[in-house]
Amino acid sequence: MGTEFPRTPEDGTAVVGGIDLGTADLTLERATPTLAEITADKLREFILLEKLPAGAAINERDLASALGISRTPLRAALAMLEREGLIEYSVTRRPRVADPSIDEIARDLVVMGALEALAGELACAAARDDQIARVATLDRNMREGTGILEPLEFFRTDMEMHTTIVKASANASLIETHRQYNARLWRARFLSSRRSAGREVTLAEHGAIAEAIVRRDPKAAGAALRSHLDSTVRNISFAFRDRGATNPERIS
């Protein structure tokens, strides 16, 4: 996807800072992902699937060798994940997978609930028709994919529905703040998404969100998103409890 300079409505010419750039194609193509970005995506997946479990120390040399890359792009990828809260460093700068407590996650989810509720309310007025249709399609895909989609694919569909709503708010500050919190909560939300217990409730909540967005009902959309994030807090609490039952040494 590219970015275009604004054009005047009269003749379609582009004007930037008072300078007429004419009618030439000024679309800027987005660069392809760097090796560091590709590596960061793979490491996120490893963390979600607990191939790199919470609290695990990361040996940069061994991991770089396993991935078939040098330590330079690996370190750049780890720096990205540190900013997202998925990786943290010891005082001696040794990386490990972050393992936040349930209290820390719950505090961030309170903020996330407020952000997504606001996004839903704004989206009801600002969303394009294709964005509304995409929310409805993703909701349907989750319902039809229950028990069929792999947990990671189901989660990605879930998160795409949420981020589509946020982007449809057309509020750049809200979109960026949500991106930062969502990255920090990525693993916790995956733990919630993959629990089979309570799945019917989760799907019903998604349905209520999609229905409110389709109706462009801001009050209903905000309420449905707040309720859904409350359920996410409960699901994550249960997931931590379940994890502690099998791996008590990994509870923060």
C-alpha positions in Angstrom: 0.0 0.0 0.0 1.3 3.4 -0.9 0.9 7.0 0.4 -0.3 9.8 -1.9 0.1 13.5 -1.6 -3.1 15.5 -1.4 -4.4 16.8 -4.7 -6.6 19.8 -5.5 -10.2 18.9 -6.3 -10.2 21.1 -9.4 -7.7 19.5 -11.6 -6.2 16.6 -9.7 -2.7 18.3 -9.4 -0.6 17.8 -6.3 0.3 20.9 -4.3 2.8 20.7 -1.5 3.9 23.8 0.5 2.5 26.0 -2.3 4.5 24.1 -5.0 2.5 22.6 -7.8 3.9 19.1 -8.5 1.5 18.5 -11.4 -0.5 15.4 -12.2 2.4 12.9 -12.1 2.0 9.7 -10.1 3.3 10.6 -6.7 2.4 7.4 -4.8 5.2 6.3 -2.5 5.5 2.6 -2.3 6.1 1.1 1.1 9.4 -0.6 1.5 9.6 -4.3 1.8 10.1 -5.6 5.3 13.7 -5.7 6.6 15.4 -8.8 7.8 15.1 -7.4 11.4 11.3 -6.9 10.9 10.9 -10.4 9.5 12.9 -11.8 12.5 10.8 -9.8 14.9 7.6 -11.3 13.4 9.0 -14.8 13.8 10.1 -14.2 17.4 6.6 -12.8 18.2 5.2 -16.1 16.9 7.7 -18.1 19.0 6.7 -16.1 22.1 2.9 -16.6 21.5 3.3 -20.3 21.0 5.7 -20.5 24.0 8.5 -21.9 21.9 10.2 -19.1 23.7 8.4 -19.3 27.1 7.8 -16.4 29.4 10.8 -15.6 31.5 13.2 -17.6 29.3 16.7 -16.3 28.8 17.7 -15.7 25.2 21.1 -16.8 24.0 21.7 -14.4 21.0 24.4 -16.6 19.4 22.4 -19.8 19.5 19.2 -18.1 18.4 20.9 -16.3 15.5 22.4 -19.6 14.4 19.1 -21.4 14.6 17.5 -18.7 12.5 20.3 -18.7 10.0 21.1 -15.0 10.4 23.8 -12.8 12.0 23.4 -11.3 15.4 23.0 -7.8 14.0 19.4 -8.2 12.6 18.6 -10.4 15.6 19.6 -7.6 18.0 17.5 -5.1 16.0 14.5 -7.5 16.2 15.0 -7.9 19.9 15.1 -4.1 20.3 11.7 -3.8 18.5 10.3 -6.4 20.8 11.7 -4.6 23.9 9.8 -1.5 22.8 6.7 -3.6 22.6 7.2 -5.1 26.1 7.7 -8.7 24.8 11.5 -8.7 25.6 13.3 -7.2 28.6 16.9 -6.9 29.5 18.8 -7.6 32.7 21.2 -5.0 34.2 24.0 -6.8 32.2 21.9 -6.4 29.0 21.1 -10.1 28.6 17.7 -10.5 26.9 14.8 -12.6 28.2 11.2 -13.1 27.3 9.1 -10.7 29.4 6.8 -12.3 32.0 4.5 -9.6 33.4 2.3 -10.3 36.4 -1.4 -10.6 36.1 -1.8 -7.3 38.0 0.4 -5.5 35.4 -1.6 -7.1 32.5 -4.9 -6.2 34.2 -3.8 -2.5 34.5 -2.9 -2.3 30.9 -6.2 -4.0 29.9 -8.2 -1.3 31.7 -6.5 1.2 29.4 -7.0 -1.0 26.4 -10.7 -1.4 27.2 -11.1 2.4 27.3 -9.2 2.8 24.0 -11.2 0.2 22.1 -14.5 1.4 23.5 -13.7 5.0 22.3 -12.5 3.5 18.9 -15.8 1.7 18.5 -17.8 4.8 19.3 -15.8 6.9 16.8 -15.8 4.2 14.1 -19.6 4.3 14.1 -19.4 7.7 12.6 -16.1 7.7 10.7 -15.8 4.2 9.3 -16.0 3.6 5.6 -18.5 1.0 4.3 -15.7 -1.4 3.4 -14.4 -1.2 6.9 -17.8 -2.0 8.4 -18.1 -4.9 6.0 -14.7 -6.2 7.0 -15.6 -6.2 10.7 -18.7 -8.3 9.9 -16.7 -10.7 7.7 -14.1 -11.2 10.4 -16.8 -11.9 13.0 -18.3 -14.5 10.7 -14.9 -16.1 10.0 -14.3 -16.6 13.7 -17.7 -18.1 14.3 -17.3 -20.4 11.3 -13.7 -21.2 12.1 -14.2 -22.3 15.7 -12.7 -25.7 16.1 -11.3 -25.6 12.6 -8.8 -22.7 12.6 -5.4 -23.2 14.3 -5.2 -21.2 17.6 -2.7 -18.7 16.1 -4.9 -18.2 12.9 -8.0 -17.7 15.1 -6.1 -15.2 17.2 -4.9 -13.3 14.2 -8.5 -13.1 12.9 -9.6 -11.9 16.3 -6.9 -9.2 16.5 -7.6 -8.1 12.9 -11.2 -7.4 13.9 -10.2 -5.3 16.8 -7.5 -3.4 14.8 -9.9 -2.8 11.9 -12.3 -1.1 14.3 -9.6 1.0 15.8 -8.3 2.1 12.3 -11.9 2.9 11.3 -12.0 5.5 14.1 -9.8 7.6 11.8 -8.1 9.1 14.9 -4.3 8.9 14.4 -3.5 9.5 18.1 -5.9 6.8 19.2 -4.6 4.3 16.6 -0.9 4.8 17.6 -1.7 4.6 21.4 -3.7 1.4 20.8 -0.8 -0.1 18.7 1.6 0.4 21.6 -0.7 -1.1 24.2 -1.8 -4.0 21.9 1.8 -4.9 21.3 2.5 -5.0 25.0 -0.6 -7.2 25.5 -0.2 -9.4 22.5 0.9 -12.5 24.3 -1.7 -12.1 27.1 -4.5 -11.7 24.6 -3.3 -14.8 22.8 -3.6 -16.7 26.1 -7.2 -15.5 26.4 -8.0 -16.2 22.7 -6.9 -19.8 22.7 -8.9 -20.9 25.8 -11.7 -23.2 24.7 -13.6 -22.7 27.9 -15.9 -19.7 27.6 -15.4 -19.6 23.8 -19.2 -19.3 23.1 -19.3 -16.3 25.4 -16.4 -14.7 23.5 -18.0 -15.3 20.1 -21.3 -13.9 21.4 -19.4 -10.7 22.5 -17.7 -10.4 19.1 -21.1 -10.8 17.5 -22.5 -8.0 19.6 -19.6 -5.7 18.7 -20.0 -6.4 15.0 -23.7 -5.9 15.1 -23.3 -2.5 16.9 -20.7 -1.4 14.4 -22.8 -2.5 11.4 -25.8 -0.5 12.9 -23.4 2.4 13.5 -24.6 2.6 17.1 -21.9 4.2 19.1 -23.4 3.6 22.5 -23.9 -0.1 21.9 -20.5 -0.4 20.3 -18.7 1.2 23.2 -20.6 -0.9 25.8 -20.0 -4.2 23.8 -16.2 -3.5 23.6 -15.9 -2.6 27.3 -17.8 -5.8 28.2 -15.5 -7.9 25.9 -12.3 -6.5 27.4 -13.7 -7.3 30.9 -14.1 -10.9 29.8 -10.6 -10.8 28.4 -9.3 -9.9 31.9 -11.2 -12.9 33.4 -9.9 -15.2 30.6 -6.3 -14.2 31.2 -6.7 -14.7 34.9 -8.0 -18.2 34.3 -5.1 -18.8 31.8 -2.6 -17.8 34.4 -4.2 -20.0 37.0 -4.1 -22.9 34.5 -0.5 -22.2 33.7 0.4 -22.1 37.4 -1.3 -25.5 37.9 1.1 -27.1 35.4 4.1 -24.8 35.7 3.9 -23.1 39.2 7.5 -21.8 38.9 6.5 -19.6 36.0 3.9 -17.6 37.8 5.2 -14.1 38.5 
